[in-house]
Amino acid sequence: MSAVRMGPLIGWGILALVLAFAALAPLADAVGPLRQNLMRVLAGPDALAPFGYDHLGRSMMARLAHGLRLSLTIALAAAATAAAVGIALGTLAAWRGGWIDRALTLVADSVLALPALLMVLMMGVILPSTPLAFWAGLAAVQWIEFFRLTRAASRSLVGSPAVEAARLQGMSTLWIFRRILWPEIGPMLRTAMAFSVATAIAAIAALGFVSVGVRAPTPELGLMMVELLPAWREAPWALAQPVAACFLTLLALNLIAGDRR
């Protein structure tokens, strides 16, 4: 099997392991992500905490699992929302054209002028919950990529003989999209979906790392990195764990995104 075909398979395998750990690790953990044991500060693995303890004596395994679940849930929700909005508006713009196309393109270009992290911070001021602000802010930025890809790919398809024939036969717009447009644009949009999830996870970790994201003591990968950074000489293995979890998740998603089939 070629390296091109092996990459996505490796990506799916890594992602499956990450998801399994995030889902199953809390079931095997008897300590929890918030319980402190100051007698075990930066201690190594034991029966209660197989990954060791952090700077406040909390289980690293429990905190990693909960941090991954939080990041993946927000990223998947934001990417799914962005995909639904972007694909719907991109199809509408290509299908109708005219002033609708120009108006939607103007809105997309205007939103694109705002940095993604600034949009998330603005939502954090408006919305009371940080995870909700992450979801709304990321979705408000990421829909543009799906809109532009869908619009560009669909414009050449809506005037094709297959679409014209379907229209003459009285087929609905939904049927035409599902049977004619989606088989052509689907692989490209699945790639964009994987990249969007990876971008969202990286953005959440980046905001946590600069202490403007999820607040302590909630476990989050970027926040865990910045909390453990002062102890990197005493317990480098502790700092390496959230870094490795973030890296493996992003690597898996980027490998999956390389599947153009």
C-alpha positions as CSV (number, residue, x, y, z in Angstrom):
1,M,0.0,0.0,0.0
2,S,1.4,3.4,-1.0
3,A,2.4,6.1,1.6
4,V,-0.5,8.3,0.3
5,R,-3.0,5.6,1.2
6,M,-1.3,4.7,4.5
7,G,-1.4,8.3,5.9
8,P,-5.1,8.6,6.4
9,L,-5.3,5.0,7.9
10,I,-2.6,5.9,10.4
11,G,-4.5,9.1,11.1
12,W,-7.7,7.3,11.8
13,G,-5.8,4.8,14.0
14,I,-4.2,7.6,16.1
15,L,-7.6,9.4,16.4
16,A,-9.3,6.2,17.5
17,L,-6.8,5.8,20.2
18,V,-7.1,9.4,21.4
19,L,-10.9,9.1,21.4
20,A,-10.8,5.8,23.3
21,F,-8.5,7.3,25.9
22,A,-10.7,10.4,26.3
23,A,-13.8,8.3,26.6
24,L,-12.6,5.4,28.7
25,A,-9.8,6.8,31.0
26,P,-12.3,8.6,33.3
27,L,-14.1,5.2,33.9
28,A,-10.9,3.7,35.2
29,D,-9.8,6.7,37.2
30,A,-10.7,6.7,41.0
31,V,-9.3,10.2,41.7
32,G,-10.9,12.6,39.3
33,P,-9.4,15.6,37.6
34,L,-10.0,18.1,40.4
35,R,-9.1,16.2,43.6
36,Q,-5.8,17.4,45.1
37,N,-3.2,15.4,47.1
38,L,-0.5,17.8,48.2
39,M,1.6,14.9,49.4
40,R,1.9,13.7,45.8
41,V,2.9,16.9,44.1
42,L,4.7,16.1,40.8
43,A,5.0,12.5,42.0
44,G,5.4,9.6,39.5
45,P,2.8,7.1,38.5
46,D,1.0,4.9,41.0
47,A,-2.1,2.7,41.1
48,L,-4.5,5.6,41.5
49,A,-2.8,7.9,38.8
50,P,-1.1,5.8,36.2
51,F,0.3,9.0,34.5
52,G,1.5,10.6,37.7
53,Y,0.5,13.8,39.4
54,D,0.7,17.5,38.4
55,H,2.0,20.5,40.4
56,L,-1.1,20.4,42.7
57,G,-1.2,16.7,43.2
58,R,-4.0,16.0,40.7
59,S,-4.2,13.0,38.5
60,M,-2.6,13.7,35.1
61,M,-4.5,10.8,33.4
62,A,-7.9,12.2,34.6
63,R,-7.0,15.8,33.6
64,L,-5.7,14.7,30.2
65,A,-8.8,12.7,29.4
66,H,-11.1,15.5,30.5
67,G,-9.1,18.1,28.6
68,L,-9.2,16.1,25.4
69,R,-12.9,15.5,25.8
70,L,-13.5,19.3,26.2
71,S,-11.3,20.3,23.3
72,L,-12.7,17.6,20.9
73,T,-16.3,18.4,21.9
74,I,-16.0,22.1,21.3
75,A,-13.9,21.6,18.1
76,L,-16.3,19.1,16.6
77,A,-19.4,21.2,17.4
78,A,-17.8,24.3,16.0
79,A,-16.7,22.6,12.8
80,A,-20.1,20.8,12.3
81,T,-22.0,24.1,12.8
82,A,-19.6,25.9,10.4
83,A,-19.9,23.2,7.8
84,A,-23.7,23.2,7.9
85,V,-23.9,27.0,7.6
86,G,-21.1,27.3,5.0
87,I,-22.3,24.5,2.8
88,A,-25.9,25.8,2.8
89,L,-25.0,29.4,2.1
90,G,-22.4,28.4,-0.5
91,T,-24.9,26.3,-2.4
92,L,-27.5,29.1,-2.2
93,A,-25.0,31.6,-3.6
94,A,-24.0,29.3,-6.5
95,W,-27.6,28.3,-7.2
96,R,-29.2,31.8,-7.1
97,G,-26.3,34.0,-8.2
98,G,-27.0,37.7,-8.7
99,W,-27.4,39.9,-5.7
100,I,-27.7,37.0,-3.3
101,D,-24.3,35.7,-4.4
102,R,-22.8,39.2,-4.1
103,A,-24.3,39.9,-0.7
104,L,-23.2,36.6,0.8
105,T,-19.7,37.0,-0.6
106,L,-19.5,40.5,0.9
107,V,-20.6,39.2,4.3
108,A,-18.0,36.4,4.2
109,D,-15.2,38.8,3.1
110,S,-16.2,41.2,5.9
111,V,-16.1,38.5,8.6
112,L,-12.8,37.2,7.2
113,A,-11.2,40.6,8.0
114,L,-11.6,39.8,11.7
115,P,-8.9,37.6,13.2
116,A,-10.3,34.3,14.5
117,L,-8.9,34.6,18.0
118,L,-10.4,38.1,18.2
119,M,-13.8,36.7,17.3
120,V,-13.5,34.1,20.1
121,L,-12.6,36.8,22.6
122,M,-15.5,38.9,21.5
123,M,-17.9,36.0,22.0
124,G,-16.3,35.4,25.4
125,V,-17.5,38.9,26.5
126,I,-21.0,38.4,25.1
127,L,-21.7,34.8,26.2
128,P,-21.5,33.6,29.8
129,S,-19.9,30.2,29.2
130,T,-16.3,29.8,27.9
131,P,-17.0,26.6,26.0
132,L,-20.1,28.2,24.5
133,A,-18.0,31.3,23.5
134,F,-15.4,29.0,21.9
135,W,-18.1,27.2,19.9
136,A,-19.8,30.4,18.7
137,G,-16.5,32.3,17.9
138,L,-14.9,29.4,16.0
139,A,-18.1,28.6,14.1
140,A,-18.5,32.3,13.2
141,V,-15.1,32.3,11.5
142,Q,-14.9,28.8,10.1
143,W,-18.1,28.8,8.1
144,I,-16.4,31.1,5.6
145,E,-14.0,28.4,4.4
146,F,-16.9,26.0,3.8
147,F,-18.9,28.8,2.0
148,R,-16.1,29.7,-0.3
149,L,-15.2,26.1,-1.2
150,T,-18.8,25.1,-1.8
151,R,-19.6,28.2,-3.8
152,A,-16.6,27.8,-6.0
153,A,-17.1,24.1,-6.7
154,S,-20.9,24.4,-7.2
155,R,-20.9,27.3,-9.6
156,S,-19.4,25.0,-12.4
157,L,-21.9,22.3,-11.5
158,V,-25.2,24.1,-11.3
159,G,-25.1,24.8,-15.0
160,S,-24.1,21.3,-16.0
161,P,-26.2,19.1,-18.3
162,A,-26.9,16.7,-15.4
163,V,-28.4,19.4,-13.2
164,E,-30.4,20.8,-16.2
165,A,-31.8,17.4,-16.9
166,A,-32.7,16.9,-13.3
167,R,-34.5,20.3,-13.2
168,L,-36.5,19.4,-16.3
169,Q,-37.6,16.1,-14.7
170,G,-38.9,18.1,-11.7
171,M,-36.3,16.9,-9.2
172,S,-36.1,18.9,-6.0
173,T,-33.1,21.1,-5.1
174,L,-32.3,18.7,-2.2
175,W,-32.3,15.7,-4.5
176,I,-30.0,17.5,-7.0
177,F,-27.6,18.5,-4.2
178,R,-27.5,15.0,-2.7
179,R,-27.2,13.0,-5.9
180,I,-25.2,15.4,-8.2
181,L,-23.4,18.1,-6.3
182,W,-22.4,16.3,-3.1
183,P,-20.5,13.4,-4.8
184,E,-18.3,16.0,-6.5
185,I,-17.7,18.4,-3.6
186,G,-18.0,16.0,-0.7
187,P,-14.3,14.8,-0.6
188,M,-13.1,18.4,-0.7
189,L,-15.4,19.4,2.2
190,R,-14.5,16.3,4.3
191,T,-10.9,17.5,4.0
192,A,-11.9,21.0,5.1
193,M,-13.8,19.5,8.0
194,A,-10.7,17.7,9.3
195,F,-8.7,20.9,9.0
196,S,-11.4,22.9,10.8
197,V,-11.4,20.5,13.7
198,A,-7.6,20.7,13.9
199,T,-7.6,24.5,13.7
200,A,-10.2,24.7,16.4
201,I,-8.2,22.4,18.8
202,A,-5.1,24.5,18.2
203,A,-7.0,27.7,18.8
204,I,-8.4,26.5,22.1
205,A,-5.0,25.3,23.2
206,A,-3.4,28.6,22.2
207,L,-5.9,30.7,24.1
208,G,-5.4,28.4,27.1
209,F,-1.7,28.8,26.9
210,V,-1.9,32.6,27.1
211,S,-4.4,32.3,30.0
212,V,-7.4,33.9,28.2
213,G,-9.3,30.6,27.5
214,V,-10.8,28.1,29.8
215,R,-10.2,29.0,33.5
216,A,-8.6,26.9,36.2
217,P,-9.3,24.4,37.6
218,T,-11.1,23.1,34.5
219,P,-8.7,20.7,32.6
220,E,-7.7,22.0,29.2
221,L,-4.6,21.1,27.2
222,G,-3.3,24.7,26.7
223,L,-4.0,25.6,30.3
224,M,-2.3,22.4,31.5
225,M,0.8,23.3,29.5
226,V,1.1,26.8,31.0
227,E,0.5,25.5,34.5
228,L,3.2,22.8,34.3
229,L,5.7,25.0,32.4
230,P,7.4,26.3,35.6
231,A,8.0,22.7,36.7
232,W,9.6,21.4,33.5
233,R,13.0,20.8,35.1
234,E,11.5,18.8,38.0
235,A,8.9,16.9,36.0
236,P,9.5,17.2,32.3
237,W,7.3,14.1,31.8
238,A,4.3,16.0,33.2
239,L,4.7,18.9,30.8
240,A,5.2,16.4,27.9
241,Q,1.8,14.8,28.4
242,P,-0.5,17.6,27.3
243,V,2.0,18.6,24.6
244,A,2.0,15.0,23.2
245,A,-1.8,14.8,23.5
246,C,-2.3,18.0,21.5
247,F,0.4,17.0,18.9
248,L,-1.1,13.5,18.4
249,T,-4.6,14.8,17.9
250,L,-3.5,17.4,15.4
251,L,-1.3,14.9,13.6
252,A,-4.2,12.5,13.3
253,L,-6.5,15.1,11.9
254,N,-4.0,16.4,9.4
255,L,-3.2,12.9,8.2
256,I,-7.0,12.3,7.8
257,A,-7.3,15.5,5.9
258,G,-4.8,14.2,3.3
259,D,-7.3,11.6,2.2
260,R,-8.7,13.0,-1.1
261,R,-10.7,10.0,-2.0
